[in-house]
């Protein structure tokens, strides 16, 4: 399930770090998006 979510995230959600986002200056919704992507990515890697 997490592997599928990680693939969907890569296709749908924007990559904030590639666009040069400074995490210390990120807006709350950007921090939430980063946390969500981290959570899903870690779980997907654990499943492999």
PQR file with spaces between the fields and no chain letter, atoms N, CA, C, O and H, PARSE charges and radii, in Angstrom:
ATOM       1  N    UNK     1       0.820   -1.188    0.000 -0.4000 1.5000
ATOM       2  CA   UNK     1       0.000    0.000    0.000 -0.0000 2.0000
ATOM       3  C    UNK     1       0.869    1.260    0.000  0.5500 1.7000
ATOM       4  O    UNK     1       0.618    2.189   -0.768 -0.5500 1.4000
ATOM       5  N    UNK     2       1.890    1.291    0.860 -0.4000 1.5000
ATOM       6  CA   UNK     2       2.742    2.476    0.926 -0.0000 2.0000
ATOM       7  C    UNK     2       3.597    2.633   -0.329  0.5500 1.7000
ATOM       8  O    UNK     2       3.927    3.753   -0.717 -0.5500 1.4000
ATOM       9  H    UNK     2       2.094    0.537    1.484  0.4000 1.0000
ATOM      10  N    UNK     3       3.954    1.531   -0.958 -0.4000 1.5000
ATOM      11  CA   UNK     3       4.732    1.606   -2.191 -0.0000 2.0000
ATOM      12  C    UNK     3       3.897    2.284   -3.274  0.5500 1.7000
ATOM      13  O    UNK     3       4.399    3.127   -4.018 -0.5500 1.4000
ATOM      14  H    UNK     3       3.686    0.620   -0.642  0.4000 1.0000
ATOM      15  N    UNK     4       2.628    1.913   -3.359 -0.4000 1.5000
ATOM      16  CA   UNK     4       1.729    2.528   -4.330 -0.0000 2.0000
ATOM      17  C    UNK     4       1.539    4.015   -4.021  0.5500 1.7000
ATOM      18  O    UNK     4       1.569    4.848   -4.927 -0.5500 1.4000
ATOM      19  H    UNK     4       2.220    1.229   -2.755  0.4000 1.0000
ATOM      20  N    UNK     5       1.346    4.342   -2.756 -0.4000 1.5000
ATOM      21  CA   UNK     5       1.207    5.746   -2.367 -0.0000 2.0000
ATOM      22  C    UNK     5       2.454    6.550   -2.709  0.5500 1.7000
ATOM      23  O    UNK     5       2.349    7.691   -3.159 -0.5500 1.4000
ATOM      24  H    UNK     5       1.322    3.666   -2.020  0.4000 1.0000
ATOM      25  N    UNK     6       3.618    5.975   -2.503 -0.4000 1.5000
ATOM      26  CA   UNK     6       4.864    6.678   -2.817 -0.0000 2.0000
ATOM      27  C    UNK     6       4.962    6.962   -4.314  0.5500 1.7000
ATOM      28  O    UNK     6       5.401    8.040   -4.716 -0.5500 1.4000
ATOM      29  H    UNK     6       3.703    5.048   -2.138  0.4000 1.0000
ATOM      30  N    UNK     7       4.556    6.001   -5.135 -0.4000 1.5000
ATOM      31  CA   UNK     7       4.588    6.216   -6.579 -0.0000 2.0000
ATOM      32  C    UNK     7       3.586    7.277   -7.006  0.5500 1.7000
ATOM      33  O    UNK     7       3.882    8.102   -7.870 -0.5500 1.4000
ATOM      34  H    UNK     7       4.199    5.126   -4.808  0.4000 1.0000
ATOM      35  N    UNK     8       2.406    7.260   -6.407 -0.4000 1.5000
ATOM      36  CA   UNK     8       1.403    8.288   -6.719 -0.0000 2.0000
ATOM      37  C    UNK     8       1.877    9.672   -6.273  0.5500 1.7000
ATOM      38  O    UNK     8       1.675   10.661   -6.978 -0.5500 1.4000
ATOM      39  H    UNK     8       2.165    6.589   -5.705  0.4000 1.0000
ATOM      40  N    UNK     9       2.503    9.734   -5.107 -0.4000 1.5000
ATOM      41  CA   UNK     9       3.031   11.013   -4.621 -0.0000 2.0000
ATOM      42  C    UNK     9       4.053   11.586   -5.590  0.5500 1.7000
ATOM      43  O    UNK     9       4.068   12.787   -5.859 -0.5500 1.4000
ATOM      44  H    UNK     9       2.668    8.930   -4.534  0.4000 1.0000
ATOM      45  N    UNK    10       4.903   10.714   -6.108 -0.4000 1.5000
ATOM      46  CA   UNK    10       5.943   11.176   -7.024 -0.0000 2.0000
ATOM      47  C    UNK    10       5.327   11.741   -8.310  0.5500 1.7000
ATOM      48  O    UNK    10       5.847   12.697   -8.885 -0.5500 1.4000
ATOM      49  H    UNK    10       4.890    9.738   -5.889  0.4000 1.0000
ATOM      50  N    UNK    11       4.233   11.149   -8.748 -0.4000 1.5000
ATOM      51  CA   UNK    11       3.587   11.610   -9.974 -0.0000 2.0000
ATOM      52  C    UNK    11       2.741   12.859   -9.767  0.5500 1.7000
ATOM      53  O    UNK    11       2.715   13.744  -10.622 -0.5500 1.4000
ATOM      54  H    UNK    11       3.811   10.372   -8.281  0.4000 1.0000
ATOM      55  N    UNK    12       2.053   12.933   -8.640 -0.4000 1.5000
ATOM      56  CA   UNK    12       1.044   13.977   -8.449 -0.0000 2.0000
ATOM      57  C    UNK    12       1.545   15.187   -7.669  0.5500 1.7000
ATOM      58  O    UNK    12       1.357   16.329   -8.089 -0.5500 1.4000
ATOM      59  H    UNK    12       2.074   12.214   -7.946  0.4000 1.0000
ATOM      60  N    UNK    13       2.182   14.931   -6.536 -0.4000 1.5000
ATOM      61  CA   UNK    13       2.564   16.035   -5.655 -0.0000 2.0000
ATOM      62  C    UNK    13       3.837   16.724   -6.134  0.5500 1.7000
ATOM      63  O    UNK    13       4.713   16.082   -6.715 -0.5500 1.4000
ATOM      64  H    UNK    13       2.336   14.004   -6.194  0.4000 1.0000
ATOM      65  N    UNK    14       3.941   18.038   -5.890 -0.4000 1.5000
ATOM      66  CA   UNK    14       5.139   18.761   -6.316 -0.0000 2.0000
ATOM      67  C    UNK    14       6.353   18.397   -5.466  0.5500 1.7000
ATOM      68  O    UNK    14       6.227   18.090   -4.281 -0.5500 1.4000
ATOM      69  H    UNK    14       3.229   18.559   -5.418  0.4000 1.0000
ATOM      70  N    UNK    15       7.514   18.434   -6.081 -0.4000 1.5000
ATOM      71  CA   UNK    15       8.747   18.217   -5.346 -0.0000 2.0000
ATOM      72  C    UNK    15       9.215   19.567   -4.822  0.5500 1.7000
ATOM      73  O    UNK    15       9.678   20.411   -5.589 -0.5500 1.4000
ATOM      74  H    UNK    15       7.616   18.683   -7.044  0.4000 1.0000
ATOM      75  N    UNK    16       9.095   19.764   -3.539 -0.4000 1.5000
ATOM      76  CA   UNK    16       9.411   21.063   -2.952 -0.0000 2.0000
ATOM      77  C    UNK    16      10.909   21.287   -2.819  0.5500 1.7000
ATOM      78  O    UNK    16      11.367   22.425   -2.915 -0.5500 1.4000
ATOM      79  H    UNK    16       8.719   19.079   -2.916  0.4000 1.0000
ATOM      80  N    UNK    17      11.678   20.240   -2.601 -0.4000 1.5000
ATOM      81  CA   UNK    17      13.114   20.428   -2.436 -0.0000 2.0000
ATOM      82  C    UNK    17      13.798   20.706   -3.771  0.5500 1.7000
ATOM      83  O    UNK    17      14.786   21.439   -3.814 -0.5500 1.4000
ATOM      84  H    UNK    17      11.306   19.315   -2.523  0.4000 1.0000
ATOM      85  N    UNK    18      13.292   20.137   -4.852 -0.4000 1.5000
ATOM      86  CA   UNK    18      13.881   20.410   -6.161 -0.0000 2.0000
ATOM      87  C    UNK    18      13.613   21.844   -6.603  0.5500 1.7000
ATOM      88  O    UNK    18      14.379   22.405   -7.387 -0.5500 1.4000
ATOM      89  H    UNK    18      12.490   19.541   -4.817  0.4000 1.0000
ATOM      90  N    UNK    19      12.536   22.437   -6.109 -0.4000 1.5000
ATOM      91  CA   UNK    19      12.215   23.818   -6.465 -0.0000 2.0000
ATOM      92  C    UNK    19      12.964   24.815   -5.591  0.5500 1.7000
ATOM      93  O    UNK    19      12.752   26.022   -5.701 -0.5500 1.4000
ATOM      94  H    UNK    19      11.914   21.981   -5.472  0.4000 1.0000
ATOM      95  N    UNK    20      13.846   24.309   -4.716 -0.4000 1.5000
ATOM      96  CA   UNK    20      14.692   25.181   -3.914 -0.0000 2.0000
ATOM      97  C    UNK    20      14.025   25.685   -2.638  0.5500 1.7000
ATOM      98  O    UNK    20      14.368   26.761   -2.147 -0.5500 1.4000
ATOM      99  H    UNK    20      14.018   23.328   -4.627  0.4000 1.0000
ATOM     100  N    UNK    21      13.094   24.936   -2.105 -0.4000 1.5000
ATOM     101  CA   UNK    21      12.412   25.343   -0.882 -0.0000 2.0000
ATOM     102  C    UNK    21      13.361   25.268    0.305  0.5500 1.7000
ATOM     103  O    UNK    21      14.026   24.255    0.521 -0.5500 1.4000
ATOM     104  H    UNK    21      12.816   24.062   -2.503  0.4000 1.0000
ATOM     105  N    UNK    22      13.416   26.340    1.061 -0.4000 1.5000
ATOM     106  CA   UNK    22      14.160   26.353    2.319 -0.0000 2.0000
ATOM     107  C    UNK    22      13.194   25.916    3.410  0.5500 1.7000
ATOM     108  O    UNK    22      12.213   26.607    3.683 -0.5500 1.4000
ATOM     109  H    UNK    22      12.876   27.164    0.886  0.4000 1.0000
ATOM     110  N    UNK    23      13.459   24.784    4.032 -0.4000 1.5000
ATOM     111  CA   UNK    23      12.527   24.196    4.993 -0.0000 2.0000
ATOM     112  C    UNK    23      12.289   25.126    6.182  0.5500 1.7000
ATOM     113  O    UNK    23      11.201   25.128    6.758 -0.5500 1.4000
ATOM     114  H    UNK    23      14.256   24.222    3.811  0.4000 1.0000
ATOM     115  N    UNK    24      13.282   25.905    6.548 -0.4000 1.5000
ATOM     116  CA   UNK    24      13.112   26.811    7.689 -0.0000 2.0000
ATOM     117  C    UNK    24      12.155   27.950    7.371  0.5500 1.7000
ATOM     118  O    UNK    24      11.590   28.559    8.280 -0.5500 1.4000
ATOM     119  H    UNK    24      14.166   25.903    6.081  0.4000 1.0000
ATOM     120  N    UNK    25      11.968   28.243    6.084 -0.4000 1.5000
ATOM     121  CA   UNK    25      11.066   29.325    5.677 -0.0000 2.0000
ATOM     122  C    UNK    25       9.784   28.801    5.042  0.5500 1.7000
ATOM     123  O    UNK    25       9.018   29.572    4.462 -0.5500 1.4000
ATOM     124  H    UNK    25      12.427   27.748    5.346  0.4000 1.0000
ATOM     125  N    UNK    26       9.549   27.513    5.146 -0.4000 1.5000
ATOM     126  CA   UNK    26       8.376   26.904    4.524 -0.0000 2.0000
ATOM     127  C    UNK    26       7.099   27.284    5.265  0.5500 1.7000
ATOM     128  O    UNK    26       7.097   27.499    6.477 -0.5500 1.4000
ATOM     129  H    UNK    26      10.171   26.887    5.617  0.4000 1.0000
ATOM     130  N    UNK    27       6.025   27.360    4.503 -0.4000 1.5000
ATOM     131  CA   UNK    27       4.713   27.628    5.075 -0.0000 2.0000
ATOM     132  C    UNK    27       4.216   26.348    5.755  0.5500 1.7000
ATOM     133  O    UNK    27       4.705   25.257    5.463 -0.5500 1.4000
ATOM     134  H    UNK    27       6.028   27.186    3.518  0.4000 1.0000
ATOM     135  N    UNK    28       3.252   26.485    6.653 -0.4000 1.5000
ATOM     136  CA   UNK    28       2.754   25.295    7.367 -0.0000 2.0000
ATOM     137  C    UNK    28       2.247   24.187    6.440  0.5500 1.7000
ATOM     138  O    UNK    28       2.476   23.011    6.722 -0.5500 1.4000
ATOM     139  H    UNK    28       2.855   27.371    6.890  0.4000 1.0000
ATOM     140  N    UNK    29       1.570   24.526    5.354 -0.4000 1.5000
ATOM     141  CA   UNK    29       1.070   23.483    4.457 -0.0000 2.0000
ATOM     142  C    UNK    29       2.222   22.787    3.739  0.5500 1.7000
ATOM     143  O    UNK    29       2.126   21.600    3.425 -0.5500 1.4000
ATOM     144  H    UNK    29       1.384   25.482    5.124  0.4000 1.0000
ATOM     145  N    UNK    30       3.303   23.509    3.477 -0.4000 1.5000
ATOM     146  CA   UNK    30       4.471   22.900    2.837 -0.0000 2.0000
ATOM     147  C    UNK    30       5.174   21.947    3.801  0.5500 1.7000
ATOM     148  O    UNK    30       5.646   20.885    3.394 -0.5500 1.4000
ATOM     149  H    UNK    30       3.381   24.473    3.732  0.4000 1.0000
ATOM     150  N    UNK    31       5.243   22.321    5.064 -0.4000 1.5000
ATOM     151  CA   UNK    31       5.834   21.435    6.075 -0.0000 2.0000
ATOM     152  C    UNK    31       4.993   20.181    6.240  0.5500 1.7000
ATOM     153  O    UNK    31       5.532   19.086    6.397 -0.5500 1.4000
ATOM     154  H    UNK    31       4.860   23.183    5.394  0.4000 1.0000
ATOM     155  N    UNK    32       3.676   20.335    6.205 -0.4000 1.5000
ATOM     156  CA   UNK    32       2.788   19.176    6.318 -0.0000 2.0000
ATOM     157  C    UNK    32       2.972   18.251    5.124  0.5500 1.7000
ATOM     158  O    UNK    32       2.976   17.030    5.283 -0.5500 1.4000
ATOM     159  H    UNK    32       3.238   21.225    6.078  0.4000 1.0000
ATOM     160  N    UNK    33       3.122   18.813    3.941 -0.4000 1.5000
ATOM     161  CA   UNK    33       3.338   18.012    2.738 -0.0000 2.0000
ATOM     162  C    UNK    33       4.679   17.275    2.810  0.5500 1.7000
ATOM     163  O    UNK    33       4.762   16.107    2.429 -0.5500 1.4000
ATOM     164  H    UNK    33       3.119   19.805    3.812  0.4000 1.0000
ATOM     165  N    UNK    34       5.707   17.934    3.285 -0.4000 1.5000
ATOM     166  CA   UNK    34       7.009   17.284    3.452 -0.0000 2.0000
ATOM     167  C    UNK    34       6.931   16.145    4.466  0.5500 1.7000
ATOM     168  O    UNK    34       7.499   15.074    4.250 -0.5500 1.4000
ATOM     169  H    UNK    34       5.640   18.883    3.594  0.4000 1.0000
ATOM     170  N    UNK    35       6.233   16.380    5.561 -0.4000 1.5000
ATOM     171  CA   UNK    35       6.097   15.340    6.590 -0.0000 2.0000
ATOM     172  C    UNK    35       5.329   14.141    6.052  0.5500 1.7000
ATOM     173  O    UNK    35       5.697   12.997    6.320 -0.5500 1.4000
ATOM     174  H    UNK    35       5.772   17.250    5.736  0.4000 1.0000
ATOM     175  N    UNK    36       4.267   14.393    5.297 -0.4000 1.5000
ATOM     176  CA   UNK    36       3.477   13.313    4.711 -0.0000 2.0000
ATOM     177  C    UNK    36       4.320   12.489    3.737  0.5500 1.7000
ATOM     178  O    UNK    36       4.304   11.259    3.774 -0.5500 1.4000
ATOM     179  H    UNK    36       3.969   15.322    5.079  0.4000 1.0000
ATOM     180  N    UNK    37       5.050   13.177    2.872 -0.4000 1.5000
ATOM     181  CA   UNK    37       5.877   12.461    1.896 -0.0000 2.0000
ATOM     182  C    UNK    37       6.976   11.660    2.591  0.5500 1.7000
ATOM     183  O    UNK    37       7.296   10.551    2.165 -0.5500 1.4000
ATOM     184  H    UNK    37       5.063   14.177    2.842  0.4000 1.0000
ATOM     185  N    UNK    38       7.550   12.209    3.646 -0.4000 1.5000
ATOM     186  CA   UNK    38       8.563   11.483    4.412 -0.0000 2.0000
ATOM     187  C    UNK    38       7.964   10.232    5.042  0.5500 1.7000
ATOM     188  O    UNK    38       8.547    9.151    4.964 -0.5500 1.4000
ATOM     189  H    UNK    38       7.290   13.111    3.992  0.4000 1.0000
ATOM     190  N    UNK    39       6.804   10.380    5.665 -0.4000 1.5000
ATOM     191  CA   UNK    39       6.121    9.258    6.310 -0.0000 2.0000
ATOM     192  C    UNK    39       5.859    8.129    5.321  0.5500 1.7000
ATOM     193  O    UNK    39       6.145    6.966    5.606 -0.5500 1.4000
ATOM     194  H    UNK    39       6.331   11.259    5.729  0.4000 1.0000
ATOM     195  N    UNK    40       5.320    8.473    4.167 -0.4000 1.5000
ATOM     196  CA   UNK    40       4.987    7.457    3.161 -0.0000 2.0000
ATOM     197  C    UNK    40       6.257    6.830    2.588  0.5500 1.7000
ATOM     198  O    UNK    40       6.306    5.617    2.383 -0.5500 1.4000
ATOM     199  H    UNK    40       5.088    9.418    3.935  0.4000 1.0000
ATOM     200  N    UNK    41       7.274    7.634    2.331 -0.4000 1.5000
ATOM     201  CA   UNK    41       8.509    7.110    1.748 -0.0000 2.0000
ATOM     202  C    UNK    41       9.202    6.134    2.699  0.5500 1.7000
ATOM     203  O    UNK    41       9.673    5.080    2.273 -0.5500 1.4000
ATOM     204  H    UNK    41       7.234    8.619    2.498  0.4000 1.0000
ATOM     205  N    UNK    42       9.264    6.481    3.975 -0.4000 1.5000
ATOM     206  CA   UNK    42       9.904    5.593    4.964 -0.0000 2.0000
ATOM     207  C    UNK    42       9.145    4.275    5.058  0.5500 1.7000
ATOM     208  O    UNK    42       9.756    3.207    5.109 -0.5500 1.4000
ATOM     209  H    UNK    42       8.881    7.337    4.322  0.4000 1.0000
ATOM     210  N    UNK    43       7.829    4.345    5.082 -0.4000 1.5000
ATOM     211  CA   UNK    43       7.029    3.113    5.160 -0.0000 2.0000
ATOM     212  C    UNK    43       7.180    2.272    3.899  0.5500 1.7000
ATOM     213  O    UNK    43       7.212    1.044    3.973 -0.5500 1.4000
ATOM     214  H    UNK    43       7.333    5.212    5.041  0.4000 1.0000
ATOM     215  N    UNK    44       7.272    2.924    2.743 -0.4000 1.5000
ATOM     216  CA   UNK    44       7.434    2.192    1.481 -0.0000 2.0000
ATOM     217  C    UNK    44       8.793    1.490    1.439  0.5500 1.7000
ATOM     218  O    UNK    44       8.895    0.365    0.950 -0.5500 1.4000
ATOM     219  H    UNK    44       7.245    3.921    2.683  0.4000 1.0000
ATOM     220  N    UNK    45       9.825    2.144    1.943 -0.4000 1.5000
ATOM     221  CA   UNK    45      11.153    1.527    1.945 -0.0000 2.0000
ATOM     222  C    UNK    45      11.220    0.376    2.942  0.5500 1.7000
ATOM     223  O    UNK    45      11.953   -0.587    2.717 -0.5500 1.4000
ATOM     224  H    UNK    45       9.742    3.058    2.340  0.4000 1.0000
ATOM     225  N    UNK    46      10.482    0.457    4.023 -0.4000 1.5000
ATOM     226  CA   UNK    46      10.440   -0.628    5.003 -0.0000 2.0000
ATOM     227  C    UNK    46       9.771   -1.874    4.412  0.5500 1.7000
ATOM     228  O    UNK    46      10.104   -2.998    4.789 -0.5500 1.4000
ATOM     229  H    UNK    46       9.888    1.239    4.206  0.4000 1.0000
ATOM     230  N    UNK    47       8.847   -1.676    3.505 -0.4000 1.5000
ATOM     231  CA   UNK    47       8.107   -2.798    2.919 -0.0000 2.0000
ATOM     232  C    UNK    47       8.929   -3.548    1.872  0.5500 1.7000
ATOM     233  O    UNK    47       8.630   -4.703    1.570 -0.5500 1.4000
ATOM     234  H    UNK    47       8.577   -0.763    3.198  0.4000 1.0000
ATOM     235  N    UNK    48       9.944   -2.918    1.322 -0.4000 1.5000
ATOM     236  CA   UNK    48      10.733   -3.556    0.258 -0.0000 2.0000
ATOM     237  C    UNK    48      11.676   -4.571    0.810  0.5500 1.7000
ATOM     238  O    UNK    48      12.415   -5.202    0.054 -0.5500 1.4000
ATOM     239  H    UNK    48      10.187   -1.980    1.567  0.4000 1.0000
